Amino acid sequence: MSLADGRSPYGRAARLLSRGLTEARALDRADPLARLRSRFHLPPGKVYLCGNSLGLQPKRAGEYVNAELRDWARLGVDGHLRAAHPWLPYHELVTKASARVVGAKPLEVVVMNTLTVNLHLMLISFYRPTKTRFKIILERSAFPSDQYALASQVRLHGLDPKRALVELAPRPGEDALREDDVLSAIEREGGKTALVLLGNAQYLTGQAFDMKAISSAAKRQGCRVGFDLAHGAGNLALALHDSGADFAVWCTYKYLNAGPGGLSGCFVHERWARARLPRLEGWWGTSKRERFAMKPSFQPLPGAEGWQLSNPPILQLAALRASLELFDEAGMPALRKKSERLTGYLEGLLSRLPNCRVVTPKRRGCQLSMRVTGDRKRLVRRLAAAGVVCDFREPDIVRVAPVPLYNRFEDAWCFAEAMAAHA
Ligand SMILES: *Cc1c(COP(=O)(O)O)cnc(C)c1O
């Protein structure tokens, strides 16, 4: 059943929406960032709203990856020093742009490994439980990998996750955490808490947190604080340095469009740049002058680079460069501005539909999560048949992410139309 069909049981909503297509196209014509869409490969025939799971491929990614393949073919091992972009310092090519995306100083940022690996590396350094201070405050519905990482680190210290993990949940009947509840939990449990670790934005609800308020509350209680920015980097306008957080980790294959299995970003606040923290060590984290001296003693590089273990995958870094260039071209403030309008527009369309209820609070990135009613299996099939790529989480959550780099107002409209047609 289409929106144009007068017999739709959602007649009024349908008529409003169909008038909306003209409006959506006008908004796209007026969008100063609209041109960036043409810089991505768009899956043909799809309305792609899944950039929160896997960002689309920037067209230049292939060019950059191929350049490294060619240099490898041409130069072999000499590419480490003589490639057009020598591989030895290659990771440095993405440091400044990554720091701009998350609001950090270059010294505080490194791109290495993958997200869960970096989370473990950070936990080794920043989760140092004692007899009296051993708890970790986290969200109840944290991303499973984070939950596993935290529980296993707790066990690594000989502690019981049931006693050490303090899980924050929304109030009964509510879908998102209240920030006041987070702050009062930190006040209540702070004296026994070694670490506060939250996702920002929360992957399931799309809720964003005030990192500065949470970091300050945690510091007042003497806790360390870290953030998982898998859904924040490239999505929210972050100010990591000013937030005062001790560390943060993120992946680059979601909003940062670095491709499947893309590397992870890692932030360590400047205050730790020269501190002798316990850490897992590897040769890429040692002083660049000493690295090839092959000496037995480890001299950590200052800042986040000192947590590197291995020489990084150049092909993945090459793909990331292509995406970061687009972030620099657009700038996070402009992207955020469009993002707020685009997501607000979609929320307005969805508010007219009787079969879904948005649960994402106003403090958020681009993602909207909604609870849907009716036959969910059928809805998922309908959305797929309409070419909509989005994501469904049991029992009743649909998540959509209109991404300001490549999504249009028309995409938002198409999604709302497909939802309305699910009668
Ligand atoms: C996507 C995501 C991950 C994925 O972890 P990988 O180590 O990259 O596989 C972890 N945590 C959160 C919150 C995520 O959203």
The ligand as an ORCA input file, in Angstrom:
! r2SCAN-3c Opt
* xyz 0 1
  C      30.515     -1.072     17.052
  C      30.873     -1.117     18.473
  C      31.903     -1.943     18.943
  C      32.609     -2.890     17.990
  O      33.817     -3.314     18.473
  P      34.978     -3.812     17.472
  O      36.075     -4.120     18.402
  O      35.252     -2.702     16.519
  O      34.480     -5.023     16.743
  C      32.206     -1.878     20.289
  N      31.546     -1.055     21.130
  C      30.533     -0.256     20.692
  C      29.814      0.636     21.648
  C      30.157     -0.290     19.364
  O      29.148      0.469     18.944
*
